[in-house]
Amino acid sequence: MQINGKRIVITGGSSGIGYALARSLLARGAHVLIVGRDADKAAQAARRLSDEGRTVHAVVADVATDAGRAAILAGARHHLGGLDVLVNNAGGVRAGRLETIDADTIRQMIDVNLLAPILLTRQALPMLRESGDAVVLNVASAIALVGMPFYTIYAATKAGLARFSEALRRELKHEGVHVITAYPGGTDTPMMRNNRAGPDLGFSLEPATDVAEAIADGLATEAFEVIRGGPARTEMVALNRTDPGALDARFAGLKAALEEAVSDHSAM
């Protein structure tokens, strides 16, 4: 895909991977609209991006609501004149043992991480079809490829999003809408600030700019997926398929330390 001139909406675009991706795509000549729930943060992000000489628009909306999704698409039509690329990036996490996470938080994670991107994509498809050269880019997680203890709900939602992407890509083949799935590993973003797990527990943090550049490259080449983590991640994914018990044993040895380190990891 030629990114220059493309009209792109990024949910969760006021910070973290979404913000870094907006910056990368703007530098490549895209017209970008970022979406965030917090009006001040969205305005500040748009201002910072605009200060670099690019025109960027912001919409304040909650992707988990019908009104929010309608506002996003109305904003795309109003500010961009249409839509070529939808980036479903907004998400939330709450780590901990399954029995300690309350039902409302579980529903919130499912709504934001899985149901919202499905419904927003569904509603955006008519506009994407108008483009004739469109992409849906879903930001899942490396945890969708290898489930980690104490991230049961997050893993479930991100794995669901990944399989949604794969099935939709095949459903839309040769219809002018391509679908890409991104699998970031641990990334240095605000979402990770209260996660105390380090590299010894499998949480090496990559700069958000590096993840964003890889995703932008994947968009440019119309990749099927963008997986971060290098050879170590590739090895872990392969082992999870061929000898999952070996990973079970590895995680068992880390369980006590991991549970303590992620006990306060919440970004909802």
Short mmCIF file of the C-alpha atoms (twelve columns), coordinates in Angstrom:
data_MODEL
# 
_entry.id   MODEL 
# 
loop_
_atom_site.group_PDB 
_atom_site.id 
_atom_site.type_symbol 
_atom_site.label_atom_id 
_atom_site.label_alt_id 
_atom_site.label_comp_id 
_atom_site.label_asym_id 
_atom_site.label_seq_id 
_atom_site.Cartn_x 
_atom_site.Cartn_y 
_atom_site.Cartn_z 
_atom_site.pdbx_PDB_model_num 
ATOM 1   C CA . MET A 1   0.000   0.000   0.000  1 
ATOM 2   C CA . GLN A 2   1.159   3.507   -0.793 1 
ATOM 3   C CA . ILE A 3   0.795   5.237   2.589  1 
ATOM 4   C CA . ASN A 4   1.223   8.758   1.228  1 
ATOM 5   C CA . GLY A 5   -2.205  10.370  0.992  1 
ATOM 6   C CA . LYS A 6   -4.047  7.565   2.787  1 
ATOM 7   C CA . ARG A 7   -6.798  8.504   5.268  1 
ATOM 8   C CA . ILE A 8   -6.119  6.665   8.516  1 
ATOM 9   C CA . VAL A 9   -8.016  6.387   11.811 1 
ATOM 10  C CA . ILE A 10  -6.132  5.130   14.880 1 
ATOM 11  C CA . THR A 11  -8.059  4.258   18.026 1 
ATOM 12  C CA . GLY A 12  -6.100  4.675   21.243 1 
ATOM 13  C CA . GLY A 13  -4.008  7.184   19.323 1 
ATOM 14  C CA . SER A 14  -3.225  9.688   22.063 1 
ATOM 15  C CA . SER A 15  -0.415  7.665   23.679 1 
ATOM 16  C CA . GLY A 16  1.749   4.565   23.440 1 
ATOM 17  C CA . ILE A 17  1.846   2.512   20.268 1 
ATOM 18  C CA . GLY A 18  -1.092  4.407   18.763 1 
ATOM 19  C CA . TYR A 19  0.609   7.780   19.154 1 
ATOM 20  C CA . ALA A 20  3.936   6.463   17.845 1 
ATOM 21  C CA . LEU A 21  2.155   4.905   14.866 1 
ATOM 22  C CA . ALA A 22  0.342   8.165   14.120 1 
ATOM 23  C CA . ARG A 23  3.683   9.955   14.111 1 
ATOM 24  C CA . SER A 24  5.241   7.365   11.796 1 
ATOM 25  C CA . LEU A 25  2.348   7.399   9.340  1 
ATOM 26  C CA . LEU A 26  2.168   11.191  9.284  1 
ATOM 27  C CA . ALA A 27  5.872   11.268  8.404  1 
ATOM 28  C CA . ARG A 28  5.053   8.976   5.473  1 
ATOM 29  C CA . GLY A 29  2.444   11.411  4.168  1 
ATOM 30  C CA . ALA A 30  -0.781  9.953   5.585  1 
ATOM 31  C CA . HIS A 31  -3.779  11.980  6.754  1 
ATOM 32  C CA . VAL A 32  -4.434  10.831  10.317 1 
ATOM 33  C CA . LEU A 33  -7.273  11.041  12.801 1 
ATOM 34  C CA . ILE A 34  -6.483  9.860   16.331 1 
ATOM 35  C CA . VAL A 35  -9.141  8.694   18.772 1 
ATOM 36  C CA . GLY A 36  -8.958  8.877   22.564 1 
ATOM 37  C CA . ARG A 37  -11.318 8.833   25.527 1 
ATOM 38  C CA . ASP A 38  -9.625  11.695  27.382 1 
ATOM 39  C CA . ALA A 39  -10.263 15.067  25.745 1 
ATOM 40  C CA . ASP A 40  -7.180  16.766  27.188 1 
ATOM 41  C CA . LYS A 41  -4.817  13.928  26.242 1 
ATOM 42  C CA . ALA A 42  -6.251  13.683  22.731 1 
ATOM 43  C CA . ALA A 43  -5.913  17.435  22.187 1 
ATOM 44  C CA . GLN A 44  -2.360  17.467  23.549 1 
ATOM 45  C CA . ALA A 45  -1.367  14.536  21.344 1 
ATOM 46  C CA . ALA A 46  -2.832  16.183  18.253 1 
ATOM 47  C CA . ARG A 47  -1.057  19.430  19.105 1 
ATOM 48  C CA . ARG A 48  2.314   17.704  19.550 1 
ATOM 49  C CA . LEU A 49  1.920   15.893  16.251 1 
ATOM 50  C CA . SER A 50  0.820   19.082  14.489 1 
ATOM 51  C CA . ASP A 51  3.832   20.945  15.891 1 
ATOM 52  C CA . GLU A 52  5.974   18.643  13.733 1 
ATOM 53  C CA . GLY A 53  4.429   20.189  10.643 1 
ATOM 54  C CA . ARG A 54  1.707   17.644  9.932  1 
ATOM 55  C CA . THR A 55  -2.053  18.080  10.026 1 
ATOM 56  C CA . VAL A 56  -3.707  15.647  12.390 1 
ATOM 57  C CA . HIS A 57  -7.237  15.525  13.719 1 
ATOM 58  C CA . ALA A 58  -8.545  14.178  17.024 1 
ATOM 59  C CA . VAL A 59  -11.910 12.744  18.024 1 
ATOM 60  C CA . VAL A 60  -12.858 12.174  21.647 1 
ATOM 61  C CA . ALA A 61  -14.779 8.908   21.802 1 
ATOM 62  C CA . ASP A 62  -15.106 5.661   23.725 1 
ATOM 63  C CA . VAL A 63  -14.785 2.789   21.241 1 
ATOM 64  C CA . ALA A 64  -16.722 0.528   23.586 1 
ATOM 65  C CA . THR A 65  -19.973 2.502   23.089 1 
ATOM 66  C CA . ASP A 66  -22.336 2.792   20.139 1 
ATOM 67  C CA . ALA A 67  -22.149 6.584   20.354 1 
ATOM 68  C CA . GLY A 68  -18.356 6.504   20.428 1 
ATOM 69  C CA . ARG A 69  -18.080 4.315   17.340 1 
ATOM 70  C CA . ALA A 70  -20.568 6.522   15.474 1 
ATOM 71  C CA . ALA A 71  -18.522 9.596   16.418 1 
ATOM 72  C CA . ILE A 72  -15.324 7.993   15.118 1 
ATOM 73  C CA . LEU A 73  -16.801 7.248   11.710 1 
ATOM 74  C CA . ALA A 74  -18.490 10.646  11.515 1 
ATOM 75  C CA . GLY A 75  -15.128 12.210  12.317 1 
ATOM 76  C CA . ALA A 76  -13.445 10.217  9.558  1 
ATOM 77  C CA . ARG A 77  -16.024 11.414  7.057  1 
ATOM 78  C CA . HIS A 78  -15.882 15.025  8.246  1 
ATOM 79  C CA . HIS A 79  -12.138 15.480  8.760  1 
ATOM 80  C CA . LEU A 80  -10.691 13.047  6.230  1 
ATOM 81  C CA . GLY A 81  -13.431 12.784  3.638  1 
ATOM 82  C CA . GLY A 82  -13.491 8.998   3.958  1 
ATOM 83  C CA . LEU A 83  -11.432 6.121   5.272  1 
ATOM 84  C CA . ASP A 84  -8.666  3.995   3.800  1 
ATOM 85  C CA . VAL A 85  -7.124  2.420   6.918  1 
ATOM 86  C CA . LEU A 86  -8.738  1.581   10.249 1 
ATOM 87  C CA . VAL A 87  -6.271  0.795   13.044 1 
ATOM 88  C CA . ASN A 88  -7.960  -0.952  15.973 1 
ATOM 89  C CA . ASN A 89  -5.377  -0.201  18.653 1 
ATOM 90  C CA . ALA A 90  -7.331  0.859   21.761 1 
ATOM 91  C CA . GLY A 91  -7.141  -1.684  24.564 1 
ATOM 92  C CA . GLY A 92  -7.010  -2.283  28.272 1 
ATOM 93  C CA . VAL A 93  -5.475  -4.787  30.659 1 
ATOM 94  C CA . ARG A 94  -5.919  -6.023  34.194 1 
ATOM 95  C CA . ALA A 95  -3.537  -8.758  35.315 1 
ATOM 96  C CA . GLY A 96  -4.027  -11.158 38.213 1 
ATOM 97  C CA . ARG A 97  -5.495  -14.515 39.065 1 
ATOM 98  C CA . LEU A 98  -8.784  -15.175 37.331 1 
ATOM 99  C CA . GLU A 99  -10.718 -15.502 40.583 1 
ATOM 100 C CA . THR A 100 -9.481  -12.111 41.814 1 
ATOM 101 C CA . ILE A 101 -10.673 -10.133 38.781 1 
ATOM 102 C CA . ASP A 102 -14.223 -8.906  39.204 1 
ATOM 103 C CA . ALA A 103 -16.876 -9.596  36.585 1 
ATOM 104 C CA . ASP A 104 -17.230 -5.949  35.571 1 
ATOM 105 C CA . THR A 105 -13.517 -5.699  34.775 1 
ATOM 106 C CA . ILE A 106 -13.696 -8.921  32.755 1 
ATOM 107 C CA . ARG A 107 -16.609 -7.530  30.743 1 
ATOM 108 C CA . GLN A 108 -14.769 -4.231  30.255 1 
ATOM 109 C CA . MET A 109 -11.703 -5.988  28.832 1 
ATOM 110 C CA . ILE A 110 -13.860 -8.032  26.483 1 
ATOM 111 C CA . ASP A 111 -15.773 -4.934  25.386 1 
ATOM 112 C CA . VAL A 112 -12.699 -2.776  24.709 1 
ATOM 113 C CA . ASN A 113 -10.242 -5.370  23.385 1 
ATOM 114 C CA . LEU A 114 -12.536 -7.591  21.339 1 
ATOM 115 C CA . LEU A 115 -16.141 -6.482  20.913 1 
ATOM 116 C CA . ALA A 116 -15.336 -2.836  20.142 1 
ATOM 117 C CA . PRO A 117 -12.924 -3.528  17.253 1 
ATOM 118 C CA . ILE A 118 -15.308 -6.100  15.798 1 
ATOM 119 C CA . LEU A 119 -18.260 -3.702  15.874 1 
ATOM 120 C CA . LEU A 120 -16.234 -0.699  14.704 1 
ATOM 121 C CA . THR A 121 -14.841 -2.701  11.784 1 
ATOM 122 C CA . ARG A 122 -18.322 -3.892  10.877 1 
ATOM 123 C CA . GLN A 123 -19.622 -0.323  10.861 1 
ATOM 124 C CA . ALA A 124 -16.578 0.987   8.966  1 
ATOM 125 C CA . LEU A 125 -16.685 -1.560  6.140  1 
ATOM 126 C CA . PRO A 126 -18.982 0.428   3.830  1 
ATOM 127 C CA . MET A 127 -16.601 3.409   4.021  1 
ATOM 128 C CA . LEU A 128 -13.557 1.162   3.599  1 
ATOM 129 C CA . ARG A 129 -15.138 -0.442  0.535  1 
ATOM 130 C CA . GLU A 130 -15.542 3.042   -0.981 1 
ATOM 131 C CA . SER A 131 -11.740 3.373   -0.850 1 
ATOM 132 C CA . GLY A 132 -11.079 0.380   -3.080 1 
ATOM 133 C CA . ASP A 133 -7.616  0.040   -1.519 1 
ATOM 134 C CA . ALA A 134 -8.261  -0.294  2.202  1 
ATOM 135 C CA . VAL A 135 -6.794  -2.009  5.238  1 
ATOM 136 C CA . VAL A 136 -8.042  -3.021  8.672  1 
ATOM 137 C CA . LEU A 137 -5.079  -3.262  11.016 1 
ATOM 138 C CA . ASN A 138 -5.784  -4.969  14.340 1 
ATOM 139 C CA . VAL A 139 -3.262  -4.594  17.154 1 
ATOM 140 C CA . ALA A 140 -3.357  -7.832  19.139 1 
ATOM 141 C CA . SER A 141 -0.496  -8.897  21.452 1 
ATOM 142 C CA . ALA A 142 2.278   -11.459 21.687 1 
ATOM 143 C CA . ILE A 143 0.199   -12.922 24.537 1 
ATOM 144 C CA . ALA A 144 -2.293  -13.940 21.834 1 
ATOM 145 C CA . LEU A 145 0.393   -16.297 20.517 1 
ATOM 146 C CA . VAL A 146 1.649   -17.631 23.859 1 
ATOM 147 C CA . GLY A 147 -0.733  -17.380 26.792 1 
ATOM 148 C CA . MET A 148 0.869   -16.211 30.035 1 
ATOM 149 C CA . PRO A 149 -0.385  -16.964 33.543 1 
ATOM 150 C CA . PHE A 150 -2.196  -14.081 35.249 1 
ATOM 151 C CA . TYR A 151 -3.243  -12.659 31.874 1 
ATOM 152 C CA . THR A 152 -6.093  -15.064 31.156 1 
ATOM 153 C CA . ILE A 153 -8.727  -12.533 30.096 1 
ATOM 154 C CA . TYR A 154 -6.302  -10.302 28.221 1 
ATOM 155 C CA . ALA A 155 -4.947  -13.352 26.372 1 
ATOM 156 C CA . ALA A 156 -8.462  -14.495 25.526 1 
ATOM 157 C CA . THR A 157 -9.475  -11.127 24.096 1 
ATOM 158 C CA . LYS A 158 -6.296  -10.631 22.085 1 
ATOM 159 C CA . ALA A 159 -6.348  -14.196 20.745 1 
ATOM 160 C CA . GLY A 160 -9.972  -13.642 19.779 1 
ATOM 161 C CA . LEU A 161 -9.007  -10.449 17.968 1 
ATOM 162 C CA . ALA A 162 -6.228  -12.284 16.128 1 
ATOM 163 C CA . ARG A 163 -8.527  -15.034 14.888 1 
ATOM 164 C CA . PHE A 164 -11.141 -12.418 13.951 1 
ATOM 165 C CA . SER A 165 -8.439  -10.760 11.831 1 
ATOM 166 C CA . GLU A 166 -7.447  -13.990 10.143 1 
ATOM 167 C CA . ALA A 167 -11.022 -14.995 9.341  1 
ATOM 168 C CA . LEU A 168 -11.944 -11.513 8.121  1 
ATOM 169 C CA . ARG A 169 -8.851  -11.356 5.893  1 
ATOM 170 C CA . ARG A 170 -10.032 -14.495 4.143  1 
ATOM 171 C CA . GLU A 171 -13.621 -13.277 4.026  1 
ATOM 172 C CA . LEU A 172 -12.591 -10.029 2.300  1 
ATOM 173 C CA . LYS A 173 -9.958  -11.488 -0.047 1 
ATOM 174 C CA . HIS A 174 -10.109 -9.810  -3.496 1 
ATOM 175 C CA . GLU A 175 -12.715 -7.325  -2.257 1 
ATOM 176 C CA . GLY A 176 -10.476 -4.286  -1.829 1 
ATOM 177 C CA . VAL A 177 -10.003 -4.576  1.942  1 
ATOM 178 C CA . HIS A 178 -6.901  -6.263  3.355  1 
ATOM 179 C CA . VAL A 179 -6.560  -7.237  7.042  1 
ATOM 180 C CA . ILE A 180 -3.312  -7.196  9.034  1 
ATOM 181 C CA . THR A 181 -2.683  -8.387  12.588 1 
ATOM 182 C CA . ALA A 182 0.087   -6.917  14.725 1 
ATOM 183 C CA . TYR A 183 1.505   -8.804  17.726 1 
ATOM 184 C CA . PRO A 184 3.571   -6.387  19.846 1 
ATOM 185 C CA . GLY A 185 5.591   -7.817  22.700 1 
ATOM 186 C CA . GLY A 186 6.323   -5.860  25.862 1 
ATOM 187 C CA . THR A 187 6.387   -2.209  24.815 1 
ATOM 188 C CA . ASP A 188 7.492   0.862   26.739 1 
ATOM 189 C CA . THR A 189 4.117   2.609   26.959 1 
ATOM 190 C CA . PRO A 190 1.926   4.090   29.715 1 
ATOM 191 C CA . MET A 191 0.030   0.776   29.801 1 
ATOM 192 C CA . MET A 192 3.145   -0.915  31.198 1 
ATOM 193 C CA . ARG A 193 4.081   1.623   33.879 1 
ATOM 194 C CA . ASN A 194 2.663   -0.344  36.801 1 
ATOM 195 C CA . ASN A 195 3.977   -3.710  35.590 1 
ATOM 196 C CA . ARG A 196 7.076   -4.535  37.637 1 
ATOM 197 C CA . ALA A 197 8.057   -7.660  35.661 1 
ATOM 198 C CA . GLY A 198 11.456  -7.456  33.978 1 
ATOM 199 C CA . PRO A 199 13.323  -9.389  31.286 1 
ATOM 200 C CA . ASP A 200 13.887  -12.303 33.687 1 
ATOM 201 C CA . LEU A 201 10.117  -12.799 33.725 1 
ATOM 202 C CA . GLY A 202 9.638   -12.351 29.990 1 
ATOM 203 C CA . PHE A 203 8.913   -8.622  29.891 1 
ATOM 204 C CA . SER A 204 11.667  -6.917  27.908 1 
ATOM 205 C CA . LEU A 205 10.277  -3.543  26.864 1 
ATOM 206 C CA . GLU A 206 10.771  -2.389  23.290 1 
ATOM 207 C CA . PRO A 207 10.486  1.324   22.402 1 
ATOM 208 C CA . ALA A 208 7.043   2.203   21.042 1 
ATOM 209 C CA . THR A 209 8.711   3.924   18.086 1 
ATOM 210 C CA . ASP A 210 10.318  0.647   16.989 1 
ATOM 211 C CA . VAL A 211 7.006   -1.201  17.202 1 
ATOM 212 C CA . ALA A 212 5.256   1.578   15.299 1 
ATOM 213 C CA . GLU A 213 7.834   1.582   12.510 1 
ATOM 214 C CA . ALA A 214 7.486   -2.187  12.110 1 
ATOM 215 C CA . ILE A 215 3.703   -1.889  11.933 1 
ATOM 216 C CA . ALA A 216 3.953   0.946   9.411  1 
ATOM 217 C CA . ASP A 217 6.302   -1.187  7.307  1 
ATOM 218 C CA . GLY A 218 3.790   -4.037  7.512  1 
ATOM 219 C CA . LEU A 219 1.060   -1.710  6.308  1 
ATOM 220 C CA . ALA A 220 3.220   -0.535  3.409  1 
ATOM 221 C CA . THR A 221 3.949   -4.100  2.306  1 
ATOM 222 C CA . GLU A 222 0.422   -5.372  3.056  1 
ATOM 223 C CA . ALA A 223 1.800   -8.082  5.315  1 
ATOM 224 C CA . PHE A 224 -0.511  -10.635 6.893  1 
ATOM 225 C CA . GLU A 225 1.000   -10.148 10.352 1 
ATOM 226 C CA . VAL A 226 3.669   -8.217  12.221 1 
ATOM 227 C CA . ILE A 227 5.224   -10.163 15.112 1 
ATOM 228 C CA . ARG A 228 7.672   -8.473  17.459 1 
ATOM 229 C CA . GLY A 229 10.163  -10.139 19.778 1 
ATOM 230 C CA . GLY A 230 12.778  -11.429 17.358 1 
ATOM 231 C CA . PRO A 231 14.208  -14.958 17.408 1 
ATOM 232 C CA . ALA A 232 13.315  -15.481 21.076 1 
ATOM 233 C CA . ARG A 233 9.624   -14.893 20.353 1 
ATOM 234 C CA . THR A 234 9.759   -17.120 17.273 1 
ATOM 235 C CA . GLU A 235 11.317  -19.898 19.344 1 
ATOM 236 C CA . MET A 236 8.695   -19.556 22.075 1 
ATOM 237 C CA . VAL A 237 5.802   -19.643 19.610 1 
ATOM 238 C CA . ALA A 238 7.243   -22.760 17.948 1 
ATOM 239 C CA . LEU A 239 7.796   -24.462 21.306 1 
ATOM 240 C CA . ASN A 240 4.238   -23.652 22.354 1 
ATOM 241 C CA . ARG A 241 3.041   -25.647 19.350 1 
ATOM 242 C CA . THR A 242 5.442   -28.583 19.516 1 
ATOM 243 C CA . ASP A 243 5.990   -28.990 23.260 1 
ATOM 244 C CA . PRO A 244 3.593   -26.824 25.273 1 
ATOM 245 C CA . GLY A 245 4.422   -28.783 28.409 1 
ATOM 246 C CA . ALA A 246 7.945   -27.383 28.279 1 
ATOM 247 C CA . LEU A 247 6.540   -23.866 28.460 1 
ATOM 248 C CA . ASP A 248 4.196   -24.933 31.255 1 
ATOM 249 C CA . ALA A 249 7.240   -26.048 33.229 1 
ATOM 250 C CA . ARG A 250 9.104   -22.823 32.458 1 
ATOM 251 C CA . PHE A 251 6.210   -20.667 33.628 1 
ATOM 252 C CA . ALA A 252 5.713   -22.836 36.704 1 
ATOM 253 C CA . GLY A 253 9.203   -21.923 37.850 1 
ATOM 254 C CA . LEU A 254 8.417   -18.217 37.435 1 
ATOM 255 C CA . LYS A 255 4.885   -18.228 38.789 1 
ATOM 256 C CA . ALA A 256 5.406   -16.810 42.272 1 
ATOM 257 C CA . ALA A 257 7.685   -13.997 41.111 1 
ATOM 258 C CA . LEU A 258 5.515   -13.233 38.083 1 
ATOM 259 C CA . GLU A 259 2.313   -13.054 40.105 1 
ATOM 260 C CA . GLU A 260 3.894   -10.567 42.504 1 
ATOM 261 C CA . ALA A 261 5.392   -8.447  39.701 1 
ATOM 262 C CA . VAL A 262 2.150   -8.081  37.745 1 
ATOM 263 C CA . SER A 263 -0.237  -7.824  40.684 1 
ATOM 264 C CA . ASP A 264 -0.705  -4.076  40.134 1 
ATOM 265 C CA . HIS A 265 -0.724  -4.175  36.333 1 
ATOM 266 C CA . SER A 266 -3.888  -2.384  35.373 1 
ATOM 267 C CA . ALA A 267 -4.575  0.041   32.549 1 
ATOM 268 C CA . MET A 268 -8.270  0.268   31.885 1 
# 
